[in-house]
Amino acid sequence: MIDSVLVANRGEIACRVFRTCRDLGIRTVAVHSDPDADALHVREADLAVRLPGATPADTYLRADLIVKAALDAGADAVHPGYGFLSENAAFARAVTDAGLVWIGPPPGAIEAMASKTRAKELMGIAPLGEVTKADLPVLVKAAAGGGGRGMRVVRELDRLNAETEAARAEALSAFGDGEVFVEPYVEGGRHVEVQVLADAHGTVWALGTRDCSLQRRHQKVIEEAPAPGLTDGITRRVHELSERAVRATGYVGAGTVEFLVADDGTAHFLEMNTRLQVEHPVTEAVFGIDLVALQLRIAEGDALDPEPPAPRGHAVEARLYAEDPAAAFAPQTGTLHRLSVPNGVRLDTGYTDGDTIGVHYDAMLAKVVAHAPTRAAAVRALAGALERAEVHGPVTNRDLLVRSLRHPEFNGARMDTGFYERHLAGLTAPDPDPYAPLAAALATTRHHRFGGFRNVPSQPLLKRYRTEPDGTEHEVRYRHTRAGLEADGVRVVHAAPGRVVLEVGGVRRKYAVAAYGDRVYVNGAALTALPRFTDPSAQRAPGSLLAPMPGTVVRVADGLAEGATVTAGQPLIWLEAMKMEHRIAAPATGTLTALHAAVGHQVEVGALLAVVQAEAEAVVQEEAS
């Protein structure tokens, strides 16, 4: 019997595993980097062991430190979670060599399937050799790991080498393995996967299907089970291939076999993830099971029932990220003041109110899951819950999730992996509530009681706000009158800290307002209170390149120095944040007049990295002189 489990991971998945362990009476052990010293998974564990350092390479990717932590804390088993070392056969062997129980597949199965190149060979699929123009588009892909890291779509042959190197660097940083390979890129396919579970006694469960087609940067955003609209033939085919992969490798434990289903119904094998997936809750909801509990049972040697439970209903999951979808999904950091969702949906998270979202790890804040008898009901419930959720802190993708779930293409189950390429601009277009700035002003200003007599009418009060993240500025004017508060024809029914009620055209609108310093949240919309007059010193020179997110400068273009000539679109500076690499390009052709970035520098969002003076501006200045 397993009595104590160390989770070799952090954040949401560590909290998820701990929850099941508590239910089963199993003691829990957390490991943590220095930035995670007070993280939720550390607070929830019975014991915690420090991994000195901040970067994944120094902490969560150090197999030797994690095995030592398990032994020091008296754990008798290790659960790898997902990401980091979860698909590392050497780590699995180190765990078992230390006399600990490995809650995962045998190392040999990991070796066979965790490397996507070897997995394809096992399934009889050869990767592309020398790429020609006729092969385009292609996908450069990390051989290890997952989560969209180390992946690049290449549509132009002259970009292949640069994108290959970028994918290799990102994979090495995220997984400690820089091996990449190239495969054909299927346009317009659906990402379909099968959750498998196998015991050591020969029983294999293929737990329905999942659709994970809505992706950004090849990382899933919305997932659901079962995958809608698949024919019985396609379902049988992916189940047969999945069971073949399990039996061919002597696989034991939980895993996921992934496919890309083309328009013609052909199911192309992508990979097998030899671990629990982020999206496992939708399968749990549909089958009424706890996959972590089953992993523990299998690790203890128990046998599965001959057949899995019958599926029931439909489940949809949305990943809530601290990122700005309108700014190329740039990661966001800062204090998460409030995170709350309505009752009736499942919330898996590694954060709680007051926690800090840092730069070192993945930007996912939480997963929100809805389960209902039908797909339409589950989608509606999830969209409504996200819309009513309180998410006060860094910019998130919450509005994108709500709009995606309500998009006709998604509602009609006609989505594919190109969904965001086609629709992102429309889904991220600003659609502010015109009365939100007024509600913010009224809730954060001390008012006289309504109806109080005043001999002299008050002068109009003025407040300025900027909506986030689009940056639109608003001026709000209102005044006290004998009848109460008046604002441009809007009747103020109630105004107090936290709650405002406005009547517009005979319809009462209710606003929940929360303020944290100069940031105000009105029914979930974020606004920043501005000073009445703009500070001239805050102005930036034209052509200023600002850090779109906090991170580390990992590369500066070769030979780049002040006075250098640059061309529009030329990559100049590379930032790494939350395990993703981001390129900062020249906004115009011209001259680099300032360079403040250097490799290794930690920068905050909005930091000035460089200045490019466009050719036209330079000509104007010369003529003026």
N, C-alpha and C positions, 0 to 999 in steps of 0.2 A: 504493500500500500504506500502511496505517496503521501507524505505528511507535510512537506514544505517545498514550495516552488519559487525559484528565482526566475523572473521574467527578464530576458536579455534584451530589453527594449525600453521605450519611454512613451510618454504621452497617452493618447487614447487607447492604443492596443494594450499597454500595460495595465491601465485601469480596467479595461474589459476583461482581461484574464483574471485579475485580482477579484473581480466581482463574482465570477464563478467559483474561484477557490474559496472565498468566504462562505458561499452558499454550501460548499461541500465540507467545510470545516478544515480546510488546508491552510497552513500558515503561508505568508507571502513575503518575498524579499525583492526589493527594488535595487537597481543600480542607477547611478546618476552622474552626469557631468557636473562641472562647477556651475554653469548657467542654470542647470536643472535642480540645484540643491533644494529649492523650496517648491518644486513642481508638484502638481496634484498627484501624480503616480507615486511620488516619494511620500507624500503625506498620507496616502491611503494604505501603503504597505506596512506590514508588521515590523519589518527591519529594512534598512537601507544601507548600501555600501557606495562610497564615493569612488568615481573613476576620475582621477586628476586630469584636468584639461577642459577644453571647450569644443574643439572640433570633433566630428565623428571619428576621424582617423586616430585621434588620441584617446577616445573614450569608448563609444558604442561599437566600434569596429575592432577593439582589442580583445581578441578571444582569450588570451592568457589572463588578462585582468578580470574578465567576467567569470572564468572558471574558478580563479582564486577567490573571487567574491562569494561564489556559491559555497565553496568549501568553508570559508571563514564564517559565513552566516549559518552554517549547518543545514543548508538546503539539501534535499536529496533528489531534486529534479530541476531541469531547466526548460523553460518554454521560450522559443525564440521570437514570438510575435511575428511581425512581417517587416520587410526591409532589413537594413543593416546586415547581420550575419545569419538571417533566417534560412538562406539557401546556400550556406557555406558548409561543404562536406567536412572540411578540416576542423571547423568549429564543432560540428556534431561528433566527430571522432574524439576531439579533445575532451568533450563533456563525458562521453562514455568511458574513455580511458581513465578519467578521474574517479570512476566508480559512481557517477551520477546517472540518473535516468534522463534520456533525451526525449522530449515530448515532440516528436516529429518523425519523418520517414528515415529509413536507414541511410547511412552515408553513401552507400553504393547507389541507391535510388536518386539521391540528391545529385551525385556526380553525373548520372545518366541524363537527368532532366533539368537540373538547375542551369546548366550551360545550354543556351538555346541552340548553339551550333551542334552540340552532341545530341540534343533531343531530336533535332531534325534528321540527323543521320540515323538515329534509332527508328524513326518513323518513315525512313526511306526518302527523305527530302534533302536535296543538295542545295546549299546556299549559292548565290551567284558568284561566279569567278570574276574575270575582268569585265568591268561594266562598260558598255558601249551606249551610244546615244539611243539606240533602239530599245534598250532596257529601261529607259526612264519612263515614269518616275520610279525611284528606288527609295528604300528606307534603310538608313544606317542605324544599327540597333546594338545595344549593349548585350553581350553574351550572358551576363549575370544580372541578377536583380530585376527590378520592375519599376512600376509607378511612373512610367514615362520618362525616366531619367536616362541619359545616354542615347537618345533617339533623335534622328534628324531626317526629314523628308528632303530629298534632293531631286530637283526638276531640271537643273542645268549641269551638264557634265563638268564644266570648269569649277563648280562649287563642291565637287565630291571630296577632294582632298581636305579642304578647309572644314567641311562639315564632319568628316570622319574624325579629324583631330579634335574638334569640339566635343563630339560624342564620346570619344575616348577619355578626354580629360574629365568630363562630367561623370562618366561611369566609374572612373578610378576614385574620384572624390566621394561618390555616394556608396560604392560597394567594395572598394579596395581591389577592384579588378578592371583593368582597362581594355579587355578584349572586346572587340566589336566585329560585326559581320554585316553583309549587305544582302537584302532580299527584295523581291518585287513589291511595289506598293500598290495595293488594290484600291482603286478609287471607288468611293460610294459603297463600300462594304459595311456590313453590320458586325459589330464585335459581340460574339456569342460565346458563352463559356459554360462549362459543366463542373459543378462541385462534386468531387469524388471523396469517398471515405472508405478506407480498407483496414481490416484487422489482420492479425497475424495468423488467422485460421482459414483464410481463403475467401472470406466474404467481401464483396465489393459493392458499395452503394453508388449509383449515379443519381444525384439528387436534382432532377429536373434540369432546367436551363436558366441562365441569366442573360440579360441584354445590357451591355455597357457601352453603347455606341456614342453617347454624348460625352465627348472628351475634349480637353484642351491640352495642348503640348503632349499629346498621347497619354495623358493621365485622365482617368475616369472622373466624371463629375456627377452624373446621375446613373443609377443602376436599378434594375428591376428583375423580379422573378415572378412567374416564368417569362422567358423571352416571348413577346407577343408576335403572333402572325407566322410562326414557323410551321411548316408542314410536318405531318407525322414522319415523312421520309427523312427530312433533315434532322429532326429530333433523334430518330433511331440511329442515323449515321453518326452524329456527334457522340451519342452514348456509346456506340460500338467502338469508336476510335479512342474514347476516353478510357474505357475498360481495357482495351488493348494496351494502352500506355501503362496503366497500373500493373497489369499482370506481367508485362514484358520486363518490368524493372523490379519486381518483387516489392512493390510499393506498400507501405503501411502508414496509416495516418490520414490527415486531411490534405487535400491538394486541389488544384483547379486546372483544367485543361481548356485552353483558349483557342478560338477559331475566328476567322474572318469569313463571313458568309457573303458571297458575291451576289449580284443581281440575279444570276441564273440559278441560284440555289446551291452552288458548289461551296462546300465547307473546306476552307484552307486551314490546315493546322498551323498555329502560331507558336505555341509554347505550352509547357506545363509549369505552373508555379507550385513548387514543392513546400507549400506553407499555407497557412490560413490567409484569406484575402480580406482586404479592407471591406469589401461588400458582402461579407458572409452573413450579416444580419438579415438580408432579404430572404435568403434560403432558410435561416432559422425560423423566420416568421411564417413562411409558407408551409414548412414541414413540422412546425411545432417542436423543434429540437434545440438543444444547446450544443453547438459544435465544439466549444472549448471543453465542456464536460465529457463529450465523446472522445476528444483527443486524450484526455486524462485517463479514461477507461481503457482505451486501446493501449496507451503506454503502460498501464498496469497489467496488460495481458488479457483483458476481457474480450469476449467475442461479441460482435454485432449481431442483432437479430437478422434472420435470413433475408428479410425485406425491410426497406425503410418505411416509415409512416406514410400514409397517403397525403398528398399535397392538398392545401386548402387555401383558396383565395389568391390574392395578388399582393405583392409588397413592392414598394419603391423607396429608394434611398437617395438622399442628396448630400453631397459633401460641402460643408460650409468652410470656405477658405478665407484667410485674411489676405486678400489680394484685390487689385483693381482691374476688373475685366476690360474696362475702357482704356487702360494704359498697358496693353499687352500682358495682362494678368500679372503686373508687377506685385511682388509680395509686399505686405504692409506689416509694420511693427507698432508696438505701443502697449498701453494698458487696456486690458479687456475689463471694462467697468461692470458690465452686466451681460449675462448669457442665460436666457430662459426661453423655453418653448411651451406652448399650451399642453394641457393634458391630452392624452389620446395618441401621442406619437412617442417613439423611442428616441432618446438622445444618448449617443455615445460620445464622450468628450474627454480630453486630457486637460481641460482648463475649467476654472471657476471664477466667479466675480473677483476682480482685483488682481488677477494673474497678469504677468507681462508676456507678450508675444515677442520673442527674440529673433535674431537673424540667423541662428546656427542650424535650424532644423526645418522640417516641412511646415508649410503654411496652413495645414488643415486644422481648423478649430474644433470641428465636431462633425458627426454624421447624424442626420435626422431621418427616421424611418417611419413610414406609414403602412399599415396592413389593413385590407378591407376585402369584402367578398368579391369585388370586381376590380379590374384595372382602373376604370374611370373613377370609381369611388376612392381608391387608394391615391391616385394622382391628385384629385380634388382636395382630399384631406391633407396631403403633404404640402401642396401649394398654399392652402389656407393657414396651416400651422406656421410655415416659414414667414408668411406675410405678417402674422401677428406676433412672431417671436421678437423678444427684446435682445438686440445685439448692439451693445453700446461699447464702442472702442474703435480699433482700426477699421478702415474701409474693408468691406467683405463683398463676396459674390452673391449675397442673399437675394438682391433684386434680380440678378441674372437667373438664379435658380427658379424663382417664382415665374418669371416670364417664360423660361424654357418649358416648365411644366404646363403652362397654359397655351403654348404655341400649337397651332393647328397641326403642324407636321408631327409633333410629338404625340398629341392627343390621338391622331389617326394612326399611330405606330408606323409612320413612314420615315423615321429618322435613320440616319447612317452616321458613319464617323466623320463625314464632312459637314455635319449640322452647323457647327459654329463658324466654319469658314464661310458658309452661305449667309448666316443670319446674325452674326455677332454685332454688326453695326446697328441693326435695328433693335436688338435685344438690350443694347447698352446705351441707346439714345436717352438723353435726360428727359424725364417726365415728372418734374417736381409738382407738388401740391402748391398752388399759388398762395394758399393761406398759411402754410407752415411757418414762414418767417414771422407773420403777425402773431401766431400762437406762441412762438418762441419768445417774442418780445413781451407779450402780455404775461406769460408765466414767470418771467425772470425779472419783472419790475414790481416794486411795491406800489400798490394802488390804494386810493381812498375807497371807502365803502361805497358801493353803488347807491345812487339816489341822494347822496349827501349834498347839502345846499352849498353852492359856491357863488359869492357876489360877483366875482370876476372870472370869465371863462379862462381856462388854462391855455397856455401856448402849446402848439403841437409838439409832441415828443418824437424824437427821431432815433432809430436804431438801424444799424447796417449788419447784414449777414451774408455769408458766402455758403452756398450749398456745396456739399461734398459728395462725390469727388470731382464733379464737373467744373467747379470754380466760379459758377455764376453768382454775381453779387446782387443784393436786393436792399432797397431802402424801405423801411417801415415807418409810417407816420400815423399817430393816433393821439387823441386828446381826451381829457376828462370833461364831461358836460354834466348838467343837472340830471340828465337821464341816465348817466353812467359813462361808459367808455364808447367812443365813436371812432371808427377807422374806415374811411373810404366806402361808406355805405354798408359796411358789414356790422351787424348787430352783435355785440359782445354779451352773450348770455351769462357766462361765468368765466372768471379769470383768477387763478390762484396757482401757487407753485405746484407743479405736477399735473395740473389739469386745466384745460381751456375748452369752452364750448362757444362756437360761433354759429350765427344764423345767417345763411346766405340764400337769398331767393326763396325764403320760407322753409329751407331745409337746415336742420341743426347738424353740425359737424363736431364730433368730439375728438379732442387731441390729448394724448398722454405726452407729457413733456418731462425730460430729465436733463439736468445740466451738470457738467463736470468742467469747472473752469470756464474757458471760453467756448467749449464744445457743447452744443445743445442737440438733443435727439427729440424729434417730434414725430410721433407715430412711427418710429424707426428711421426716419430720414435724418441725416446728419447735417448740421449747420454749424458754422464757426462765427462767433460774434466778432465783429470788426470794430476798430476804433472809428470815431466819426470822421477823422481826416487821415489820408494816406501818408505814411512815413516815406519821404523821398529817399532816405538811405536804403530802403528795402528794394528799390528798383534795380533790376539786373540789366546788363548790357545786352543788346541784340546779339544772338548767336551763342548765348551762354548755354553750356551743357550741364544740366543739373542731375544729380543722382536720383533716379526714379524710385529707389528704395534704399534702405540702409544695407550695407554689405561690405565686402572686401574687394579691393582692386586686385585682380589676379593677373592682369595682362594689360600692357600698353602697346599699341602698334609699333612695330619695329621702326626705329629711326624717328619716331615722333618727338618733336621739340618745338619750342616757340619759334615762329617764323616759317614753319613748314607749310607747304601748299597741300591742301586736302581737297578731295572731291566729294560732292553730295552723295550721301549713302555709304561712304567709306567707314568701316569699323575703326574706331579710334581707341576705345577703352572697354575692357571687359570687367564686369562686376560679378561676384558670386554671392548669392543670398539664398538662404533656405535650400541649399543643395542644388540650386539651379544657376546656370550661367546666363548672363544678360549682356548683350553688346550695345554699346553707346556709339552711335554713328554721327558723322558730320551732317548737320542740317542743310548745308549748302556748300557749293564750291567756293573756296577762298583761302584765307591764311589763318593759321592757328596763332592767335595773338597772346594766349595765356594757357598754361598747362599746370594744374594743381594736383593732378592725380599721379600716384606712384605705386608700383607694385607693393602689396602688403598693407597699404593704408586702409584703415577702417573709416568708412564715410557714413554720414547720416543722410536720411532722405532730404533732398533739396540742396545738398552740398554742391558748391561750384567745382566742377571737375576740369573744365576747359572752356575757352571762348574761341569761336570761329568767326572771323570777320568776312562776310560774303564779298565777292568780287565787286558787286554794284556799290556796296557801302564804301569800299576802299576807294573807288573812283570818285565818289562824291566828296570824300574827305580830301583827296588830292586836289580837286578843283577848288575846294573852299580855301585851301592853303595857298 
